[in-house]
Amino acid sequence: MEIVPSRFRKRLFLGAAIVLGLTAALVYVENARRPNLKATPNELRIGAERFKIPRNYIEGIYKSPTNVLETSVRMSVYYPDFTPMQGEGRRRFDSADIDGVDHRLIISFGAPSSARVSSADYRLSGRFNLKLEPAPYNLLEVHDNTYPNPGDGDREYVGDVDGYRVLIECQDYNLKPPPAGLAYFCEYKFPFLDLEVHVHFGATSLADWFTIYRKTKSLLEDFKER
């Protein structure tokens, strides 16, 4: 006597296989998101450059299945000393939340489609009713008469890094408090060698935007193979 008819056994087997497959995929994705705490270097080719990046800095590696030059890396560091946001850095981050500063800084870099695409001059070139007015921290604030409110509480700034003008986009925590448990951020991009670097940091650290640029560039120079 069959406890489970054969036609149902096939369905149960297929259902179990799908569940196991989905579970394995979810575990893979979740594990891929967890930074590797080993400090041994990961040797990577990114664009035309080669890097040795300690694994405890790496939060994710993204490789194109068709073009090795399109590899990009996402790193997570503790601000302001740029130690990896793992191990001791992670514990310091948790204990420092009470100072009201978002200490996590994300650095992503890879080969750009064109180095000029991310420059402030290029990104603002199609907007004709702009005014650049002096702002704190050696920045110029962008005022757009066509779109006076680019977003709810968003602001744009232009800054100069070694002759390259970056466009800094910020969520303005002064205009509207962030939802509970979240933090506002700023971000900008700049060229490094033949690569494009994207930095993402807490809006409370806008005053240090140039220091963030300088330290990010120094960190990448340290990781580049000589």
Secondary structure, DSSP 4 states (H G I P E B T S, - for coil): --SS-HHHHHHHHHHHHHHHHHHHHHHHHHHHHSPP---SEEEEEETTEEEEEEGGGEEEEE--SS-GGG-EEEEEEETTTTEESSTHHHHHHHHHGGGT---EEEEEEE--S-GGGGBHHHHTTT--SEEEEEETTTEEEEEESSSS-SSTTEEEEEEEETTEEEEEEEE-TTTSPPPTT---EEEEEEEETTEEEEEEEEGGGGGGHHHHHHHHHHHHHHHB--
